[in-house]
């Protein structure tokens, strides 16, 4: 994701039940699960319970129905078209996804300083122009954290800094700066969400919901906030879930596309019930991206 993560420590805790693990981030429980080292986890790609005998459970990362089976049943499960993974993969996937979800919390002030010092000389001059006269290191840290919170890699720090420098001409607000930087990262963001078939699957936000969000914004400029009625929020959540579930049944993992004006507000709502869903504005769609509309909300 563009920076070196802190090391992972593995400790034995005799207070835990057998086969149980807990993953902590900054000493706080972030996730837990159970694994059986000598067995395999079997899952139905359709999200149904598998027809293989074993220990029924829930896959810890994505919450799908799963079953732990003996090694002797691995081949049978594979022939039935089920997804079969070993215990180490279950644990490593859970750890990886939790780290991605909490990446913004792991980017420290010191790490930002280190990233800036490691930039090429020509980019170092840009840093001198804007840090700390126009933006502090902590302000830049916040911009990078906001990008990471939506799983956008900060590896292309040069482009990010150029976008920050542009945005500083009209705003000092980190959230506003990030929205501008995201447009500079359009190629990267689209590539990150491109399907194996080479197209960007998308679900479009309908004119009805575009208008509903726009009319629910209160305040002016950077002080705007969303004040949508609870019944309307519930309706939007249901419609969004249904649209993405339909797409998933067709084997698609789409992004949700909105207008630039409401993207941050749509994202802040979507992350409450579909944290892994990418929300893009139309301005973040790269001109050369191959698009495939798979649904609408």
VEXKE-442140 format. One record per residue (C-alpha): residue number from 1; residue in three letters; z, y, x. Coordinates in steps of 0.05 Angstrom, whole numbers, plus 5000, padded with zeros to 4 digits. Each point is the difference from the previous one (the first is absolute). Example, Ala and Ser with C-alpha at 12.3 -4.5 7.8 and 13.67 -1.06 7.14 Angstrom:
# VEXKE-442140
@nuba: 1 gunu: ALA zz: 5156 yy: 4910 xx: 5246
@nuba: 2 gunu: SER zz: 4987 yy: 5069 xx: 5027
This chain:
# VEXKE-442140
@nuba: 1 gunu: UNK zz: 5000 yy: 5000 xx: 5000
@nuba: 2 gunu: UNK zz: 4995 yy: 5046 xx: 5060
@nuba: 3 gunu: UNK zz: 5068 yy: 4996 xx: 5033
@nuba: 4 gunu: UNK zz: 5045 yy: 4948 xx: 5033
@nuba: 5 gunu: UNK zz: 5050 yy: 4972 xx: 4951
@nuba: 6 gunu: UNK zz: 5072 yy: 4987 xx: 5020
@nuba: 7 gunu: UNK zz: 5016 yy: 4931 xx: 5025
@nuba: 8 gunu: UNK zz: 5020 yy: 4945 xx: 4951
@nuba: 9 gunu: UNK zz: 5068 yy: 4967 xx: 5011
@nuba: 10 gunu: UNK zz: 5013 yy: 4930 xx: 4973
@nuba: 11 gunu: UNK zz: 5073 yy: 4984 xx: 4986
@nuba: 12 gunu: UNK zz: 5034 yy: 4937 xx: 4972
@nuba: 13 gunu: UNK zz: 5045 yy: 5015 xx: 4940
@nuba: 14 gunu: UNK zz: 5044 yy: 4941 xx: 4980
@nuba: 15 gunu: UNK zz: 5019 yy: 5037 xx: 4936
@nuba: 16 gunu: UNK zz: 4930 yy: 4990 xx: 4971
@nuba: 17 gunu: UNK zz: 4982 yy: 4939 xx: 4958
@nuba: 18 gunu: UNK zz: 4958 yy: 4946 xx: 5033
@nuba: 19 gunu: UNK zz: 4927 yy: 5019 xx: 5009
@nuba: 20 gunu: UNK zz: 5013 yy: 5072 xx: 4980
@nuba: 21 gunu: UNK zz: 4979 yy: 5061 xx: 5041
@nuba: 22 gunu: UNK zz: 5011 yy: 5075 xx: 4992
@nuba: 23 gunu: UNK zz: 4956 yy: 5054 xx: 5030
@nuba: 24 gunu: UNK zz: 5035 yy: 5065 xx: 5016
@nuba: 25 gunu: UNK zz: 4969 yy: 5067 xx: 5019
@nuba: 26 gunu: UNK zz: 5048 yy: 5049 xx: 5032
@nuba: 27 gunu: UNK zz: 5058 yy: 4954 xx: 4982
@nuba: 28 gunu: UNK zz: 4982 yy: 5002 xx: 4926
@nuba: 29 gunu: UNK zz: 4976 yy: 4938 xx: 4961
@nuba: 30 gunu: UNK zz: 4925 yy: 5008 xx: 4987
@nuba: 31 gunu: UNK zz: 4983 yy: 4930 xx: 4977
@nuba: 32 gunu: UNK zz: 5022 yy: 4928 xx: 4998
@nuba: 33 gunu: UNK zz: 4974 yy: 4930 xx: 4985
@nuba: 34 gunu: UNK zz: 5007 yy: 4926 xx: 5011
@nuba: 35 gunu: UNK zz: 4957 yy: 4956 xx: 5044
@nuba: 36 gunu: UNK zz: 4998 yy: 4926 xx: 5014
@nuba: 37 gunu: UNK zz: 4976 yy: 4992 xx: 5073
@nuba: 38 gunu: UNK zz: 4971 yy: 4930 xx: 4992
@nuba: 39 gunu: UNK zz: 4965 yy: 5013 xx: 4933
@nuba: 40 gunu: UNK zz: 4941 yy: 5040 xx: 4976
@nuba: 41 gunu: UNK zz: 4996 yy: 5055 xx: 4947
@nuba: 42 gunu: UNK zz: 4946 yy: 4987 xx: 4948
@nuba: 43 gunu: UNK zz: 4973 yy: 5054 xx: 4953
@nuba: 44 gunu: UNK zz: 4947 yy: 5003 xx: 4947
@nuba: 45 gunu: UNK zz: 4952 yy: 5058 xx: 5014
@nuba: 46 gunu: UNK zz: 4999 yy: 5013 xx: 4925
@nuba: 47 gunu: UNK zz: 5075 yy: 5013 xx: 5000
@nuba: 48 gunu: UNK zz: 5019 yy: 4938 xx: 4960
@nuba: 49 gunu: UNK zz: 5052 yy: 4947 xx: 5019
@nuba: 50 gunu: UNK zz: 4968 yy: 4944 xx: 5041
@nuba: 51 gunu: UNK zz: 4994 yy: 4928 xx: 4976
@nuba: 52 gunu: UNK zz: 5032 yy: 4970 xx: 5062
@nuba: 53 gunu: UNK zz: 5072 yy: 4974 xx: 5003
@nuba: 54 gunu: UNK zz: 5048 yy: 5040 xx: 5042
@nuba: 55 gunu: UNK zz: 5051 yy: 5056 xx: 5000
@nuba: 56 gunu: UNK zz: 4976 yy: 5055 xx: 4954
@nuba: 57 gunu: UNK zz: 5013 yy: 5070 xx: 5026
@nuba: 58 gunu: UNK zz: 4971 yy: 5070 xx: 5005
@nuba: 59 gunu: UNK zz: 4958 yy: 5022 xx: 5059
@nuba: 60 gunu: UNK zz: 5043 yy: 5054 xx: 5032
@nuba: 61 gunu: UNK zz: 4947 yy: 5052 xx: 5018
@nuba: 62 gunu: UNK zz: 4959 yy: 5007 xx: 4937
@nuba: 63 gunu: UNK zz: 5044 yy: 4965 xx: 4949
@nuba: 64 gunu: UNK zz: 4951 yy: 4946 xx: 4981
@nuba: 65 gunu: UNK zz: 5021 yy: 4931 xx: 4973
@nuba: 66 gunu: UNK zz: 5002 yy: 4950 xx: 5057
@nuba: 67 gunu: UNK zz: 5024 yy: 4930 xx: 5017
@nuba: 68 gunu: UNK zz: 5027 yy: 4971 xx: 5065
@nuba: 69 gunu: UNK zz: 4970 yy: 4931 xx: 5010
@nuba: 70 gunu: UNK zz: 5008 yy: 4945 xx: 5052
@nuba: 71 gunu: UNK zz: 4949 yy: 4996 xx: 5056
@nuba: 72 gunu: UNK zz: 4972 yy: 4936 xx: 4969
@nuba: 73 gunu: UNK zz: 4975 yy: 5040 xx: 4940
@nuba: 74 gunu: UNK zz: 4966 yy: 5055 xx: 5040
@nuba: 75 gunu: UNK zz: 4931 yy: 4967 xx: 4997
@nuba: 76 gunu: UNK zz: 5005 yy: 4987 xx: 4925
@nuba: 77 gunu: UNK zz: 5018 yy: 5072 xx: 4988
@nuba: 78 gunu: UNK zz: 4942 yy: 5025 xx: 5042
@nuba: 79 gunu: UNK zz: 4950 yy: 4955 xx: 4964
@nuba: 80 gunu: UNK zz: 5024 yy: 5029 xx: 4933
@nuba: 81 gunu: UNK zz: 4980 yy: 5069 xx: 5025
@nuba: 82 gunu: UNK zz: 5070 yy: 5027 xx: 5010
@nuba: 83 gunu: UNK zz: 5021 yy: 5047 xx: 5056
@nuba: 84 gunu: UNK zz: 5043 yy: 4963 xx: 5051
@nuba: 85 gunu: UNK zz: 5041 yy: 5035 xx: 5054
@nuba: 86 gunu: UNK zz: 5054 yy: 4978 xx: 5047
@nuba: 87 gunu: UNK zz: 5071 yy: 5029 xx: 5003
@nuba: 88 gunu: UNK zz: 4986 yy: 5043 xx: 5061
@nuba: 89 gunu: UNK zz: 4941 yy: 5034 xx: 4965
@nuba: 90 gunu: UNK zz: 5043 yy: 5013 xx: 4938
@nuba: 91 gunu: UNK zz: 5053 yy: 5034 xx: 5043
@nuba: 92 gunu: UNK zz: 4951 yy: 5039 xx: 5044
@nuba: 93 gunu: UNK zz: 4961 yy: 5025 xx: 4940
@nuba: 94 gunu: UNK zz: 5063 yy: 5024 xx: 4966
@nuba: 95 gunu: UNK zz: 5023 yy: 5035 xx: 5064
@nuba: 96 gunu: UNK zz: 4931 yy: 5033 xx: 5011
@nuba: 97 gunu: UNK zz: 4995 yy: 5026 xx: 4929
@nuba: 98 gunu: UNK zz: 5071 yy: 5028 xx: 5001
@nuba: 99 gunu: UNK zz: 4985 yy: 5035 xx: 5065
@nuba: 100 gunu: UNK zz: 4937 yy: 5030 xx: 4971
@nuba: 101 gunu: UNK zz: 5038 yy: 5023 xx: 4938
@nuba: 102 gunu: UNK zz: 5054 yy: 5032 xx: 5042
@nuba: 103 gunu: UNK zz: 4957 yy: 5025 xx: 5058
@nuba: 104 gunu: UNK zz: 5014 yy: 5073 xx: 4984
@nuba: 105 gunu: UNK zz: 5075 yy: 4989 xx: 5011
@nuba: 106 gunu: UNK zz: 4987 yy: 4969 xx: 5068
@nuba: 107 gunu: UNK zz: 4961 yy: 5059 xx: 5028
@nuba: 108 gunu: UNK zz: 5054 yy: 5039 xx: 5038
@nuba: 109 gunu: UNK zz: 4999 yy: 5070 xx: 5028
@nuba: 110 gunu: UNK zz: 5000 yy: 4971 xx: 5070
@nuba: 111 gunu: UNK zz: 4940 yy: 4956 xx: 4984
@nuba: 112 gunu: UNK zz: 4961 yy: 5060 xx: 4976
@nuba: 113 gunu: UNK zz: 5015 yy: 5036 xx: 5065
@nuba: 114 gunu: UNK zz: 4976 yy: 4939 xx: 5039
@nuba: 115 gunu: UNK zz: 4935 yy: 4997 xx: 4960
@nuba: 116 gunu: UNK zz: 4985 yy: 5073 xx: 5013
@nuba: 117 gunu: UNK zz: 5013 yy: 4992 xx: 5075
@nuba: 118 gunu: UNK zz: 4952 yy: 4941 xx: 5004
@nuba: 119 gunu: UNK zz: 4941 yy: 5039 xx: 4970
@nuba: 120 gunu: UNK zz: 4939 yy: 5015 xx: 5043
@nuba: 121 gunu: UNK zz: 5001 yy: 5067 xx: 5036
@nuba: 122 gunu: UNK zz: 4951 yy: 5034 xx: 4952
@nuba: 123 gunu: UNK zz: 5042 yy: 4981 xx: 4940
@nuba: 124 gunu: UNK zz: 5062 yy: 5022 xx: 5037
@nuba: 125 gunu: UNK zz: 4972 yy: 5070 xx: 4998
@nuba: 126 gunu: UNK zz: 4996 yy: 4997 xx: 4924
@nuba: 127 gunu: UNK zz: 5072 yy: 4977 xx: 4998
@nuba: 128 gunu: UNK zz: 5020 yy: 5061 xx: 5041
@nuba: 129 gunu: UNK zz: 4964 yy: 5045 xx: 4951
@nuba: 130 gunu: UNK zz: 5038 yy: 4976 xx: 4939
@nuba: 131 gunu: UNK zz: 5066 yy: 4969 xx: 5024
@nuba: 132 gunu: UNK zz: 5050 yy: 5031 xx: 4994
@nuba: 133 gunu: UNK zz: 4971 yy: 5069 xx: 4982
@nuba: 134 gunu: UNK zz: 4968 yy: 4977 xx: 4934
@nuba: 135 gunu: UNK zz: 5033 yy: 4933 xx: 4986
@nuba: 136 gunu: UNK zz: 5062 yy: 4968 xx: 5031
@nuba: 137 gunu: UNK zz: 5002 yy: 4929 xx: 5026
@nuba: 138 gunu: UNK zz: 5044 yy: 4982 xx: 4941
@nuba: 139 gunu: UNK zz: 4948 yy: 5031 xx: 4954
@nuba: 140 gunu: UNK zz: 4945 yy: 4959 xx: 5033
@nuba: 141 gunu: UNK zz: 5045 yy: 4939 xx: 4995
@nuba: 142 gunu: UNK zz: 5005 yy: 5011 xx: 4925
@nuba: 143 gunu: UNK zz: 4924 yy: 5005 xx: 4994
@nuba: 144 gunu: UNK zz: 4992 yy: 4934 xx: 5038
@nuba: 145 gunu: UNK zz: 5054 yy: 4967 xx: 4958
@nuba: 146 gunu: UNK zz: 4965 yy: 5020 xx: 4936
@nuba: 147 gunu: UNK zz: 4936 yy: 4967 xx: 5025
@nuba: 148 gunu: UNK zz: 5037 yy: 4937 xx: 5020
@nuba: 149 gunu: UNK zz: 5035 yy: 4997 xx: 4933
@nuba: 150 gunu: UNK zz: 4931 yy: 4986 xx: 4970
@nuba: 151 gunu: UNK zz: 4983 yy: 4950 xx: 5055
@nuba: 152 gunu: UNK zz: 4951 yy: 5046 xx: 5036
@nuba: 153 gunu: UNK zz: 4998 yy: 4987 xx: 5074
@nuba: 154 gunu: UNK zz: 5016 yy: 5059 xx: 5046
@nuba: 155 gunu: UNK zz: 4962 yy: 4968 xx: 5057
@nuba: 156 gunu: UNK zz: 4946 yy: 5054 xx: 4996
@nuba: 157 gunu: UNK zz: 5050 yy: 5054 xx: 5018
@nuba: 158 gunu: UNK zz: 4947 yy: 5047 xx: 5026
@nuba: 159 gunu: UNK zz: 4965 yy: 5005 xx: 4933
@nuba: 160 gunu: UNK zz: 5067 yy: 5007 xx: 4965
@nuba: 161 gunu: UNK zz: 5020 yy: 5058 xx: 5045
@nuba: 162 gunu: UNK zz: 4933 yy: 5034 xx: 4988
@nuba: 163 gunu: UNK zz: 5011 yy: 4993 xx: 4925
@nuba: 164 gunu: UNK zz: 5071 yy: 5028 xx: 5008
@nuba: 165 gunu: UNK zz: 4973 yy: 5060 xx: 5038
@nuba: 166 gunu: UNK zz: 4949 yy: 5014 xx: 4945
@nuba: 167 gunu: UNK zz: 5052 yy: 4994 xx: 4945
@nuba: 168 gunu: UNK zz: 5050 yy: 5046 xx: 5035
@nuba: 169 gunu: UNK zz: 4951 yy: 5057 xx: 4986
@nuba: 170 gunu: UNK zz: 5020 yy: 4998 xx: 4926
@nuba: 171 gunu: UNK zz: 5065 yy: 4960 xx: 4995
@nuba: 172 gunu: UNK zz: 5064 yy: 4980 xx: 5035
@nuba: 173 gunu: UNK zz: 5018 yy: 4948 xx: 4947
@nuba: 174 gunu: UNK zz: 4998 yy: 4929 xx: 5029
@nuba: 175 gunu: UNK zz: 4975 yy: 4970 xx: 4934
@nuba: 176 gunu: UNK zz: 4943 yy: 5050 xx: 4996
@nuba: 177 gunu: UNK zz: 4982 yy: 4990 xx: 5073
@nuba: 178 gunu: UNK zz: 4998 yy: 4924 xx: 4990
@nuba: 179 gunu: UNK zz: 4951 yy: 5006 xx: 4942
@nuba: 180 gunu: UNK zz: 4953 yy: 5039 xx: 5045
@nuba: 181 gunu: UNK zz: 5009 yy: 4952 xx: 5058
@nuba: 182 gunu: UNK zz: 4983 yy: 4941 xx: 4955
@nuba: 183 gunu: UNK zz: 4931 yy: 5029 xx: 4988
@nuba: 184 gunu: UNK zz: 4989 yy: 5001 xx: 5075
@nuba: 185 gunu: UNK zz: 5019 yy: 4927 xx: 5002
@nuba: 186 gunu: UNK zz: 4952 yy: 4980 xx: 4944
@nuba: 187 gunu: UNK zz: 4960 yy: 4951 xx: 5043
@nuba: 188 gunu: UNK zz: 5063 yy: 4965 xx: 5024
@nuba: 189 gunu: UNK zz: 5032 yy: 4997 xx: 4931
@nuba: 190 gunu: UNK zz: 4937 yy: 4972 xx: 4967
@nuba: 191 gunu: UNK zz: 4990 yy: 4949 xx: 5056
@nuba: 192 gunu: UNK zz: 5072 yy: 4978 xx: 4992
@nuba: 193 gunu: UNK zz: 4988 yy: 4984 xx: 4926
@nuba: 194 gunu: UNK zz: 4930 yy: 4971 xx: 5005
@nuba: 195 gunu: UNK zz: 4991 yy: 4930 xx: 4974
@nuba: 196 gunu: UNK zz: 4976 yy: 4942 xx: 5043
@nuba: 197 gunu: UNK zz: 4932 yy: 5009 xx: 4965
@nuba: 198 gunu: UNK zz: 4994 yy: 5070 xx: 5028
@nuba: 199 gunu: UNK zz: 5012 yy: 5043 xx: 4939
@nuba: 200 gunu: UNK zz: 5059 yy: 5043 xx: 4977
@nuba: 201 gunu: UNK zz: 5024 yy: 4973 xx: 4933
@nuba: 202 gunu: UNK zz: 5029 yy: 5054 xx: 4956
@nuba: 203 gunu: UNK zz: 5032 yy: 5013 xx: 4933
@nuba: 204 gunu: UNK zz: 4985 yy: 5069 xx: 4974
@nuba: 205 gunu: UNK zz: 5050 yy: 5043 xx: 4963
@nuba: 206 gunu: UNK zz: 4969 yy: 5019 xx: 4934
@nuba: 207 gunu: UNK zz: 4989 yy: 5072 xx: 4976
@nuba: 208 gunu: UNK zz: 5055 yy: 4988 xx: 4949
@nuba: 209 gunu: UNK zz: 5052 yy: 4987 xx: 5053
@nuba: 210 gunu: UNK zz: 4973 yy: 5053 xx: 5047
@nuba: 211 gunu: UNK zz: 5012 yy: 5050 xx: 4945
@nuba: 212 gunu: UNK zz: 5068 yy: 4971 xx: 4982
@nuba: 213 gunu: UNK zz: 5025 yy: 5007 xx: 5072
@nuba: 214 gunu: UNK zz: 4971 yy: 5069 xx: 5009
@nuba: 215 gunu: UNK zz: 5033 yy: 5024 xx: 4936
@nuba: 216 gunu: UNK zz: 5067 yy: 4970 xx: 5021
@nuba: 217 gunu: UNK zz: 5005 yy: 5040 xx: 5064
@nuba: 218 gunu: UNK zz: 5051 yy: 5057 xx: 4999
@nuba: 219 gunu: UNK zz: 5011 yy: 5055 xx: 5052
@nuba: 220 gunu: UNK zz: 4951 yy: 5036 xx: 5044
@nuba: 221 gunu: UNK zz: 4966 yy: 4982 xx: 5066
@nuba: 222 gunu: UNK zz: 5042 yy: 4957 xx: 5046
@nuba: 223 gunu: UNK zz: 5058 yy: 5002 xx: 4952
@nuba: 224 gunu: UNK zz: 4964 yy: 4959 xx: 4947
@nuba: 225 gunu: UNK zz: 5033 yy: 4937 xx: 4973
@nuba: 226 gunu: UNK zz: 4984 yy: 4947 xx: 4948
@nuba: 227 gunu: UNK zz: 5035 yy: 5005 xx: 4932
@nuba: 228 gunu: UNK zz: 4966 yy: 4947 xx: 4958
@nuba: 229 gunu: UNK zz: 5033 yy: 4973 xx: 4937
@nuba: 230 gunu: UNK zz: 5034 yy: 4932 xx: 5009
@nuba: 231 gunu: UNK zz: 4956 yy: 4968 xx: 4946
@nuba: 232 gunu: UNK zz: 4938 yy: 5025 xx: 5036
@nuba: 233 gunu: UNK zz: 5026 yy: 4975 xx: 5067
@nuba: 234 gunu: UNK zz: 5012 yy: 4931 xx: 4969
@nuba: 235 gunu: UNK zz: 4930 yy: 4999 xx: 4971
@nuba: 236 gunu: UNK zz: 4970 yy: 5018 xx: 5067
@nuba: 237 gunu: UNK zz: 5039 yy: 4946 xx: 5036
@nuba: 238 gunu: UNK zz: 4978 yy: 4947 xx: 4951
@nuba: 239 gunu: UNK zz: 4927 yy: 5021 xx: 5003
@nuba: 240 gunu: UNK zz: 5002 yy: 5000 xx: 5076
@nuba: 241 gunu: UNK zz: 5033 yy: 4932 xx: 5005
@nuba: 242 gunu: UNK zz: 4949 yy: 4971 xx: 4952
@nuba: 243 gunu: UNK zz: 4941 yy: 5029 xx: 5038
@nuba: 244 gunu: UNK zz: 5024 yy: 4973 xx: 5067
@nuba: 245 gunu: UNK zz: 5018 yy: 4932 xx: 4972
@nuba: 246 gunu: UNK zz: 4930 yy: 4993 xx: 4971
@nuba: 247 gunu: UNK zz: 4971 yy: 5019 xx: 5068
@nuba: 248 gunu: UNK zz: 5045 yy: 4950 xx: 5036
@nuba: 249 gunu: UNK zz: 4976 yy: 4944 xx: 4954
@nuba: 250 gunu: UNK zz: 4930 yy: 5016 xx: 5024
@nuba: 251 gunu: UNK zz: 5022 yy: 4996 xx: 5072
@nuba: 252 gunu: UNK zz: 4999 yy: 5075 xx: 5013
@nuba: 253 gunu: UNK zz: 5053 yy: 5044 xx: 5034
@nuba: 254 gunu: UNK zz: 4977 yy: 5069 xx: 4979
@nuba: 255 gunu: UNK zz: 5025 yy: 5070 xx: 5014
@nuba: 256 gunu: UNK zz: 5015 yy: 5050 xx: 4945
@nuba: 257 gunu: UNK zz: 4956 yy: 5063 xx: 5004
@nuba: 258 gunu: UNK zz: 5022 yy: 5067 xx: 4971
@nuba: 259 gunu: UNK zz: 4982 yy: 5073 xx: 5009
@nuba: 260 gunu: UNK zz: 5030 yy: 5034 xx: 5061
@nuba: 261 gunu: UNK zz: 5043 yy: 5047 xx: 4957
@nuba: 262 gunu: UNK zz: 5042 yy: 4944 xx: 4969
@nuba: 263 gunu: UNK zz: 4998 yy: 4945 xx: 5053
@nuba: 264 gunu: UNK zz: 5070 yy: 5012 xx: 5029
@nuba: 265 gunu: UNK zz: 5030 yy: 4999 xx: 4930
@nuba: 266 gunu: UNK zz: 4963 yy: 4937 xx: 4980
@nuba: 267 gunu: UNK zz: 5021 yy: 4966 xx: 5064
@nuba: 268 gunu: UNK zz: 5074 yy: 5020 xx: 4992
@nuba: 269 gunu: UNK zz: 4998 yy: 4965 xx: 4932
@nuba: 270 gunu: UNK zz: 4959 yy: 4939 xx: 5020
@nuba: 271 gunu: UNK zz: 5045 yy: 4984 xx: 5059
@nuba: 272 gunu: UNK zz: 5058 yy: 4988 xx: 4953
@nuba: 273 gunu: UNK zz: 4967 yy: 4938 xx: 4970
@nuba: 274 gunu: UNK zz: 4942 yy: 4983 xx: 5047
@nuba: 275 gunu: UNK zz: 5024 yy: 5023 xx: 5069
@nuba: 276 gunu: UNK zz: 4943 yy: 4966 xx: 5037
@nuba: 277 gunu: UNK zz: 4945 yy: 5032 xx: 4958
@nuba: 278 gunu: UNK zz: 4958 yy: 5052 xx: 5037
@nuba: 279 gunu: UNK zz: 4987 yy: 5064 xx: 4963
@nuba: 280 gunu: UNK zz: 4941 yy: 5041 xx: 5026
@nuba: 281 gunu: UNK zz: 4972 yy: 5067 xx: 4980
@nuba: 282 gunu: UNK zz: 4925 yy: 5009 xx: 4992
@nuba: 283 gunu: UNK zz: 5002 yy: 5044 xx: 5062
@nuba: 284 gunu: UNK zz: 5024 yy: 4940 xx: 5041
@nuba: 285 gunu: UNK zz: 4939 yy: 4957 xx: 4984
@nuba: 286 gunu: UNK zz: 4956 yy: 4999 xx: 5062
@nuba: 287 gunu: UNK zz: 4927 yy: 5016 xx: 4985
@nuba: 288 gunu: UNK zz: 4977 yy: 4935 xx: 5031
@nuba: 289 gunu: UNK zz: 5049 yy: 4955 xx: 4964
@nuba: 290 gunu: UNK zz: 4968 yy: 4948 xx: 4954
@nuba: 291 gunu: UNK zz: 5036 yy: 5006 xx: 4934
@nuba: 292 gunu: UNK zz: 5010 yy: 4949 xx: 4945
@nuba: 293 gunu: UNK zz: 5035 yy: 5022 xx: 4936
@nuba: 294 gunu: UNK zz: 5039 yy: 4940 xx: 4973
@nuba: 295 gunu: UNK zz: 5037 yy: 5034 xx: 4944
@nuba: 296 gunu: UNK zz: 5032 yy: 5063 xx: 4973
@nuba: 297 gunu: UNK zz: 5067 yy: 5025 xx: 4975
